[in-house]
């Protein structure tokens, strides 16, 4: 067999990417690469942040004949003096340094209390992926110009005095996107129009224009009260009841732990048929994949409507309401304002901030409760629609149950089952310990979440014969609860009796919890592989730490959670940046799930909108690779292989014992 020639791997093999090189090497990590709209949007979003700060009344976008795009705003203008620490013009830093920006400081006196820019990455990505980018700033009676090519300065900063006829302040950024980085160099016009129009809708009084040089066409948008008109224009059917709209923002020293100015504006329409219009924004950034602010709207609407139905005794016997029954026929426009939003990914399509759910829900619910009780007849119409949706859902679920047939084994006594029989929503939590099981039972959603406490550590089943499995009480209870018999990888397993769409392993965040997690994963991989293959097995990730944070800047005192030491350090860094004094916070370490009360467990681990749930699949997508790894970890005759593994990699693990 011919020998394979290996390339050398030494110290010089490690390459450090500097400046904007990471963006050019992996543009898909920082932006969408199907077309340049997102890199242009980064510039538009910066102008919109000036409007959100109340210092910009006009944003003008021009599509030039040469393919470039310019964004002109009358905001404060990007500072162009020397940075006090870096001794480089700030204007240059903004466009050439990743993670540099004016939106990290959210404390008192910060330039931006509320903004969509968080990472300090946006326009530097735009610059990196452009053949040319030119910036002109009017500020403090001066005009500054700076030109880049491929992310590098090609014409250094030039300053001159502004003439009497020139504007007093503002920024113009003109960018030529580099077609090498995009599948198509063309901007999708419909998406651009929607983006610009939405900025005007969300910022009453802001004038937004789009001028196209090739056609000499100019479009202008300005809305003095925009959400209602915007939603009505987009509806495909007549609303069942008048639109429910409102806006509320936190005032100083509120008891709900929200920062001053945080809140939301919303407009909701309920229709019996036709397509739905659903749009949400955070600090003017469109969140096309939704997130926790939409979940807060859903939660608030459901709680208010359910309370109205119960108050007026409108709920038929046997009908159980779920949030989706209210939300399924709701169209809405939601604009949330969050002090320090946490997005999923750089392109900010989904909001992940846990507090946003409580923020929006706590304002929407009382507003809708008041409206419904002031308009009882309209409320009853809405209640009828919601009840019809619930009945339709339950009928569909019952049809599935009949196909499953009867003869189900008696469920284990330790199982606290859920009320619903809908596989799309049902989930069971296999919980480590009776005390944690008690917290989970109290904190869960009784409609869709079941809890099965496990006593002690589950048997290592890697080398246990299938017909001996049920000799172990815990494994017997797991199999009966989920409704699937043990099977092998080559068996045609019958999943028709499956009782839960998600089987979630919930153990402590310490080493013992990880061991129990591995034992359960071994059980599912070895004896329930079709469950894993079909995507029904998950791992719930509870936090290891709680940080009681003091008030800092505009932020009131709050409780933060961290999954591990890395997240703990990141949370503390964030507190320092927000102005908290070193050591002013208190850190609590959860020794186990049993130490968490029901509310904490729900908020961090059980609530589908704020929890972290990891899907379980084959290692590297390969069944055989997974077999090899688990054999090494769990096989009784593999002590030598495990010892070698520990000797090679043991130093890389920090064991918490």
C-alpha positions in Angstrom: 0.0 0.0 0.0 1.6 3.4 -1.0 2.4 5.7 1.9 0.4 8.8 2.3 2.5 12.0 2.4 1.5 14.3 5.3 2.1 18.0 5.1 4.1 19.4 8.1 2.1 20.8 11.0 4.1 23.1 13.3 4.1 26.5 15.0 4.2 28.3 11.6 1.0 26.4 10.5 -1.1 28.6 12.8 -2.3 31.7 11.0 -3.7 34.7 12.9 -6.3 36.6 10.9 -5.9 40.3 11.5 -8.1 43.4 10.9 -10.9 42.6 8.5 -9.4 39.3 7.2 -11.8 37.1 9.1 -14.7 38.7 7.2 -13.1 38.2 3.8 -12.2 34.6 4.6 -15.6 33.7 5.9 -18.2 36.3 4.8 -21.1 34.0 5.5 -20.4 34.2 9.2 -21.0 37.9 9.2 -23.6 38.6 6.5 -25.9 37.0 4.0 -24.1 36.3 0.8 -27.0 35.8 -1.7 -27.0 39.6 -2.4 -25.5 42.8 -0.8 -28.8 43.9 0.8 -27.6 43.1 4.4 -24.3 45.0 4.1 -26.2 48.0 2.8 -28.8 47.5 5.6 -26.0 47.8 8.2 -25.4 51.4 7.0 -29.1 52.1 7.0 -29.5 50.7 10.5 -26.8 53.1 11.8 -28.7 56.0 10.4 -31.9 54.6 12.0 -30.2 54.4 15.3 -29.6 58.1 15.1 -33.3 58.5 14.5 -34.1 56.2 17.5 -31.8 58.5 19.6 -34.0 61.4 18.5 -31.3 63.3 16.6 -32.2 62.4 13.0 -35.2 63.4 11.0 -34.2 62.4 7.5 -32.6 59.3 5.8 -32.0 59.4 2.1 -30.9 56.3 0.1 -29.7 56.6 -3.5 -29.1 53.8 -6.0 -26.4 55.1 -8.2 -26.1 54.3 -11.9 -22.6 52.7 -11.3 -24.1 50.1 -8.9 -23.1 51.9 -5.7 -25.5 52.8 -2.9 -25.3 55.9 -0.7 -27.0 56.5 2.7 -27.4 60.1 3.8 -28.7 61.1 7.3 -28.9 64.3 9.2 -27.8 62.8 12.6 -24.9 63.9 14.8 -22.2 62.7 12.4 -19.6 60.0 13.2 -16.8 61.6 15.3 -13.6 62.0 13.4 -11.1 63.1 16.0 -8.4 60.8 17.5 -9.5 58.0 19.7 -8.1 58.7 23.2 -6.6 55.2 23.6 -5.9 54.1 20.0 -4.7 57.5 18.7 -6.3 56.8 15.4 -9.2 58.8 13.9 -12.5 57.4 15.3 -14.0 57.5 11.8 -11.3 55.1 10.6 -11.7 52.8 13.6 -15.5 52.5 13.0 -15.0 51.2 9.5 -11.9 49.0 9.9 -12.0 47.4 13.4 -14.3 44.5 14.3 -16.0 44.9 17.7 -15.5 48.7 17.9 -18.5 51.0 18.1 -20.5 53.6 20.0 -23.2 51.2 21.2 -21.5 49.1 23.9 -21.9 51.8 26.6 -25.5 51.5 27.7 -25.0 53.4 30.9 -25.8 56.9 31.8 -24.3 59.3 29.4 -23.9 56.7 26.7 -24.2 57.9 23.1 -27.0 55.3 22.4 -29.3 54.1 25.1 -31.3 52.0 22.6 -29.8 50.7 19.3 -29.7 47.8 17.0 -25.9 47.9 16.8 -24.4 45.7 19.5 -21.4 43.8 18.2 -19.5 46.8 16.7 -19.2 44.6 13.6 -21.8 46.0 11.1 -20.3 48.7 8.9 -16.8 47.2 9.2 -18.2 44.1 7.4 -19.7 46.4 4.8 -16.3 48.0 4.3 -14.5 44.6 4.1 -16.8 43.3 1.4 -16.7 46.5 -0.8 -14.4 47.4 -3.6 -14.7 51.1 -2.4 -16.4 52.9 0.4 -16.4 56.7 0.9 -17.6 58.5 4.0 -18.3 62.2 4.4 -19.2 63.7 7.8 -20.4 67.2 8.7 -19.8 67.9 12.4 -18.7 70.8 14.6 -18.4 73.2 11.6 -16.0 70.9 9.8 -16.3 68.4 6.9 -14.3 65.1 7.1 -13.8 62.7 4.2 -12.3 59.3 4.2 -12.1 56.7 1.4 -11.5 52.9 1.7 -10.7 50.2 -0.9 -11.2 46.5 0.0 -11.4 47.5 3.7 -8.1 49.5 3.7 -7.7 53.3 3.8 -6.8 54.5 0.3 -7.4 58.2 0.8 -6.5 59.4 4.4 -8.8 61.5 6.5 -9.1 65.1 5.1 -10.6 67.9 7.0 -11.9 71.3 5.9 -14.2 74.1 7.2 -17.8 73.8 6.2 -19.0 76.6 4.0 -22.0 78.8 5.0 -24.3 77.0 2.5 -23.4 73.5 3.7 -25.4 71.5 6.3 -24.5 71.7 9.9 -24.3 67.9 10.7 -24.8 64.4 9.3 -23.1 61.5 7.5 -23.1 60.2 4.0 -21.8 56.7 3.3 -21.4 55.5 -0.3 -20.5 51.9 -0.8 -19.6 49.8 -3.9 -20.3 46.1 -2.8 -17.7 43.7 -4.2 -19.5 41.2 -6.5 -17.0 38.5 -5.7 -18.6 37.9 -2.3 -22.2 37.7 -3.4 -24.2 35.2 -5.6 -25.9 38.2 -7.2 -24.7 41.8 -7.2 -28.3 43.1 -7.5 -30.2 44.4 -4.5 -33.7 42.8 -4.3 -35.8 45.9 -4.8 -38.9 44.6 -3.0 -36.9 43.8 0.1 -35.2 47.2 0.1 -38.5 49.0 -0.3 -40.0 47.0 2.6 -37.0 47.8 4.8 -37.1 51.5 4.1 -40.8 51.8 4.5 -40.7 49.9 7.8 -38.2 52.4 9.2 -40.6 55.2 8.5 -43.5 53.3 9.9 -41.7 52.5 13.2 -40.3 56.0 13.6 -43.2 58.5 13.3 -42.0 61.8 11.9 -38.9 60.3 10.2 -38.8 61.0 6.4 -37.2 58.2 4.4 -36.5 58.5 0.6 -35.2 56.2 -2.1 -33.8 57.8 -5.3 -32.9 55.7 -8.3 -30.5 57.5 -10.7 -31.2 55.3 -13.7 -35.0 56.1 -13.7 -34.8 59.5 -11.9 -37.5 58.1 -9.7 -37.8 59.1 -6.0 -40.1 57.5 -3.4 -40.8 59.0 0.0 -42.3 57.6 3.1 -43.4 59.5 6.2 -45.9 58.3 8.8 -47.2 60.3 11.7 -48.9 57.3 13.3 -47.8 54.3 11.4 -48.5 50.8 12.9 -52.3 50.9 12.4 -52.3 52.0 8.7 -49.4 49.7 7.9 -51.1 46.7 9.3 -54.5 47.5 7.7 -52.8 47.9 4.3 -51.2 44.5 4.6 -54.2 42.5 5.7 -55.8 40.0 3.3 -59.1 39.9 5.1 -61.4 42.1 7.2 -60.5 42.1 10.9 -63.0 40.2 13.1 -62.8 42.9 15.8 -61.3 46.4 15.8 -57.5 46.5 15.9 -55.9 46.1 19.3 -53.0 48.6 19.5 -51.0 50.2 22.2 -47.5 51.3 23.4 -45.9 51.4 26.8 -42.4 52.0 28.0 -40.9 51.7 31.4 -40.5 54.7 33.6 -37.7 55.3 36.1 -37.7 53.2 39.3 -40.4 50.7 38.1 -40.6 47.6 40.2 -40.5 45.2 37.2 -36.7 45.4 36.8 -37.0 47.0 33.3 -34.7 49.8 32.3 -36.1 53.2 31.8 -37.4 53.5 28.2 -37.7 49.8 27.6 -41.1 48.6 26.2 -43.0 48.1 23.0 -45.5 49.4 20.6 -47.9 46.9 18.9 -50.9 46.6 16.7 -52.8 43.3 16.4 -55.6 42.2 14.0 -57.6 39.0 14.3 -59.0 37.5 11.1 -61.1 34.4 10.4 -59.4 33.5 7.2 -56.8 34.7 4.6 -53.1 35.1 4.9 -51.4 36.6 8.0 -49.1 39.6 8.2 -46.5 39.3 11.0 -43.6 41.6 11.5 -41.5 42.3 14.5 -38.6 44.7 15.2 -36.2 45.3 18.0 -34.7 48.8 18.1 -35.9 49.2 14.5 -34.0 46.0 13.4 -36.3 43.6 11.6 -36.4 40.2 13.3 -37.7 38.0 10.5 -37.2 34.8 12.6 -39.1 36.3 15.5 -37.8 35.7 19.0 -38.6 36.3 22.7 -40.4 39.6 22.0 -42.9 37.8 19.8 -43.3 35.1 22.4 -44.1 37.9 24.9 -46.8 39.2 22.6 -48.2 35.7 22.3 -48.0 35.1 26.0 -49.8 38.4 26.8 -52.6 37.9 24.2 -53.2 34.3 25.5 -53.3 35.2 29.2 -55.7 38.1 28.5 -58.1 36.2 26.2 -58.1 33.1 28.5 -58.9 35.2 31.5 -61.8 36.9 29.6 -63.2 33.5 28.6 -63.0 32.2 32.1 -64.5 35.4 33.6 -67.5 35.1 31.3 -67.8 31.3 31.5 -67.6 30.9 27.7 -65.4 27.8 27.6 -67.3 24.7 26.6 -66.7 21.5 28.6 -63.8 19.4 27.4 -62.1 22.3 25.5 -58.6 23.2 26.7 -57.1 26.4 25.4 -53.5 26.7 24.2 -51.5 29.9 23.2 -51.6 28.8 19.6 -55.4 28.9 19.6 -55.2 32.7 20.2 -52.1 33.4 18.1 -52.9 31.3 15.0 -55.3 33.9 13.5 -53.4 37.0 14.7 -51.6 39.4 12.4 -49.4 41.9 14.1 -46.7 44.5 13.9 -44.5 44.6 17.0 -41.8 47.1 17.7 -39.8 46.4 20.9 -37.3 48.7 22.5 -34.7 46.8 24.5 -31.7 48.3 26.2 -29.2 45.5 25.6 -30.8 43.0 23.2 -29.2 39.6 22.6 -29.6 38.4 19.0 -29.0 35.0 17.4 -26.1 35.6 15.0 -24.7 38.7 13.4 -27.5 39.2 11.0 -29.9 39.7 13.9 -32.9 37.7 12.5 -34.0 36.4 15.9 -34.1 38.0 19.4 -32.9 35.7 22.2 -33.1 38.1 25.3 -35.0 36.3 28.0 -36.3 39.5 29.7 -38.0 40.6 26.4 -40.7 37.9 26.9 -41.6 39.3 30.3 -41.2 42.9 29.1 -43.7 42.6 26.2 -46.1 40.3 28.0 -46.4 42.5 31.1 -47.4 45.5 29.0 -49.7 43.7 26.4 -51.7 41.6 28.9 -53.2 44.3 31.1 -53.8 46.5 28.0 -55.8 43.8 26.3 -57.6 42.8 29.5 -58.8 46.4 29.9 -59.9 46.6 26.2 -61.8 43.3 26.3 -63.7 44.4 29.5 -64.5 47.7 27.9 -65.8 46.0 24.7 -67.5 42.8 26.0 -69.4 42.0 22.8 -66.3 42.3 20.7 -64.4 40.2 23.2 -67.0 37.5 22.9 -66.5 37.4 19.1 -62.8 36.9 19.7 -63.5 34.2 22.3 -65.7 32.3 19.8 -62.9 32.3 17.2 -60.4 31.1 19.7 -62.6 28.3 21.0 -63.3 27.2 17.4 -59.5 27.0 16.8 -59.1 24.9 20.0 -61.9 22.5 19.0 -60.3 22.1 15.5 -56.9 21.3 17.0 -58.3 18.8 19.5 -60.3 17.0 16.8 -57.2 16.6 14.7 -55.3 15.3 17.8 -58.0 12.8 18.6 -57.9 11.3 15.1 -54.3 10.5 15.6 -55.1 8.9 19.0 -57.7 6.6 17.4 -55.2 5.3 14.8 -52.9 4.4 17.6 -55.4 2.0 19.1 -56.0 1.0 22.7 -54.2 -1.4 24.9 -51.7 1.0 26.3 -49.6 -0.2 29.2 -50.4 1.2 32.6 -48.3 4.4 33.0 -45.7 4.5 35.8 -46.9 6.0 39.0 -43.9 8.5 39.2 -44.9 10.0 35.9 -46.7 13.3 36.1 -48.3 13.4 32.7 -49.4 16.3 30.6 -53.0 17.0 29.6 -52.6 17.3 25.9 -52.2 14.4 23.4 -50.8 16.5 20.6 -47.3 15.1 19.6 -46.4 18.5 18.1 -46.4 20.1 21.5 -46.0 17.3 24.1 -42.7 16.8 25.8 -41.5 14.6 28.7 -38.6 15.6 31.0 -36.5 12.8 32.5 -35.4 14.6 35.7 -32.5 13.6 38.0 -33.8 13.2 41.5 -37.2 13.5 43.3 -36.5 17.0 44.6 -35.8 18.4 41.2 -38.8 16.4 39.9 -40.9 18.3 42.4 -39.7 21.7 41.2 -40.2 20.6 37.6 -43.8 19.5 38.4 -44.6 22.8 39.9 -42.9 24.9 37.3 -44.0 23.1 34.1 -46.8 23.8 31.7 -49.3 21.2 32.8 -50.9 21.2 29.3 -47.9 20.0 27.3 -45.1 19.1 29.7 -44.8 15.8 31.6 -42.2 15.0 34.3 -40.7 11.6 35.1 -38.3 11.7 38.1 -35.4 9.2 38.0 -33.9 7.8 41.3 -30.1 7.6 41.3 -28.0 6.8 38.3 -29.5 4.8 35.4 -28.0 1.4 34.6 -25.2 1.4 32.0 -27.1 -0.5 29.2 -24.3 -0.6 26.6 -23.8 -4.4 27.1 -27.2 -5.3 28.5 -29.4 -7.7 26.5 -32.7 -6.2 25.3 -34.8 -8.9 27.1 -33.1 -8.0 30.4 -33.8 -4.3 30.2 -37.1 -4.3 32.0 -35.6 -5.9 35.0 -34.4 -2.3 35.8 -37.3 -0.3 37.2 -36.1 3.1 35.9 -35.6 1.8 32.3 -39.0 0.0 32.4 -40.7 3.3 33.5 -38.9 5.3 30.7 -40.0 2.9 28.0 -43.6 2.7 29.2 -43.9 6.5 29.6 -42.6 7.3 26.1 -44.7 4.5 24.5 -42.0 2.9 22.5 -40.5 -0.6 22.9 -36.7 -1.1 22.9 -35.3 -2.0 19.5 -32.0 -2.2 17.5 -30.6 -0.1 14.7 -31.7 -2.7 12.1 -35.2 -3.2 13.5 -38.3 -1.6 11.9 -39.3 0.1 15.2 -43.0 0.9 15.8 -43.2 4.6 16.8 -46.9 4.8 16.5 -47.3 4.6 20.2 -45.0 7.5 20.9 -46.6 9.8 23.5 -44.3 12.8 23.3 -42.7 14.7 20.4 -39.7 15.6 22.6 -38.0 13.4 25.2 -35.8 15.7 27.2 -33.0 14.7 29.5 -32.8 17.1 32.4 -29.9 16.6 34.8 -27.8 18.8 37.1 -25.2 21.1 35.5 -22.3 19.4 37.4 -20.2 16.3 36.7 -22.7 13.9 38.2 -25.4 15.4 36.0 -23.2 14.9 33.0 -22.7 11.3 33.9 -26.4 10.7 34.2 -26.8 12.4 30.9 -24.3 10.1 29.2 -26.0 7.0 30.7 -29.4 8.1 29.3 -27.9 8.9 25.9 -26.3 5.4 26.0 -29.7 3.9 26.7 -31.4 5.8 23.8 -28.6 5.2 21.3 -28.3 1.5 22.1 -31.9 0.5 22.6 -34.0 3.3 21.1 -32.0 4.4 18.1 -35.0 5.2 15.9 -36.1 7.8 18.5 -32.7 9.5 18.1 -32.8 9.2 14.3 -36.3 10.8 14.1 -35.1 13.8 16.2 -37.2 13.1 19.3 -34.4 13.1 21.9 -33.1 16.4 23.5 -30.8 17.6 26.3 -32.0 20.4 28.5 -29.3 22.8 29.7 -30.0 24.3 33.1 -27.7 27.1 34.4 -24.9 26.5 36.8 -24.7 30.0 38.2 -27.1 32.8 39.2 -25.7 36.4 39.3 -27.6 39.0 41.4 -26.6 42.1 39.6 -26.8 45.6 41.1 -28.3 48.6 39.4 -25.9 50.1 36.8 -26.6 53.1 34.6 -30.2 52.9 33.3 -30.3 49.1 34.1 -32.1 48.3 37.4 -31.0 45.4 39.6 -31.6 42.0 38.0 -30.9 38.3 38.2 -28.7 36.8 35.4 -28.0 33.1 34.7 -24.9 31.5 33.3 -24.6 28.0 31.9 -21.0 27.4 32.8 -17.8 29.2 33.8 -17.3 30.8 30.3 -20.8 32.3 30.4 -20.2 33.5 33.9 -17.1 35.4 33.0 -18.9 36.8 29.9 -21.8 38.0 32.1 -19.4 39.6 34.6 -17.5 41.4 31.7 -20.8 42.7 30.5 -21.7 44.0 34.0 -18.3 45.8 34.2 -18.9 47.4 30.8 -22.4 48.6 32.0 -20.7 50.4 35.0 -21.2 47.9 37.8 -18.4 48.2 40.4 -16.1 45.1 40.8 -17.5 42.8 43.4 -20.9 44.6 43.7 -22.7 41.5 42.4 -23.4 38.2 44.2 -22.8 34.8 42.5 -24.7 31.8 43.6 -23.9 28.3 42.3 -26.7 25.8 42.0 -25.5 22.5 43.5 -28.4 20.8 41.7 -31.8 21.3 40.1 -33.5 20.8 43.5 -32.0 24.1 44.6 -34.0 26.0 41.9 -37.5 27.0 42.7 -40.3 26.3 40.3 -40.2 29.9 38.8 -36.5 29.8 38.2 -36.6 26.3 36.6 -39.4 27.4 34.3 -37.7 30.6 33.3 -34.3 29.1 32.6 -34.9 25.5 31.6 -38.6 24.6 30.9 -40.1 27.6 29.1 -39.9 26.8 25.3 -39.3 30.5 24.6 -36.3 31.1 26.8 -34.7 27.7 27.5 -31.8 26.0 25.8 -32.7 22.6 24.4 -30.1 20.7 22.4 -31.2 18.1 19.8 -29.4 14.8 19.9 -28.0 13.2 16.8 -25.2 10.9 15.6 -21.7 12.0 16.2 -20.5 13.8 13.1 -23.7 12.6 11.4 -22.3 9.0 11.4 -23.9 6.1 13.2 -20.7 4.0 13.1 -18.6 6.8 14.5 -21.1 7.1 17.4 -20.8 3.4 18.0 -17.0 3.6 18.2 -17.1 6.5 20.7 -19.7 5.0 23.0 -18.0 1.6 23.0 -14.8 3.3 24.2 -16.7 5.3 26.9 -19.2 2.7 28.1 -17.8 -0.8 27.2 -16.7 -2.9 30.1 -13.6 -4.2 28.3 -12.5 -0.8 27.2 -10.6 0.3 30.4 -7.3 0.5 28.5 -8.7 2.7 25.8 -10.3 5.0 28.4 -7.1 5.2 30.3 -5.2 6.2 27.1 -7.9 8.8 26.4 -7.5 10.3 29.9 -3.8 10.3 29.7 -3.8 12.1 26.4 -6.5 14.6 27.1 -7.1 14.6 30.8 -5.2 17.9 31.4 -7.7 19.7 29.0 -10.6 19.0 31.4 -11.4 20.9 34.5 -13.2 18.4 36.7 -15.6 19.8 39.3 -15.8 17.2 42.0 
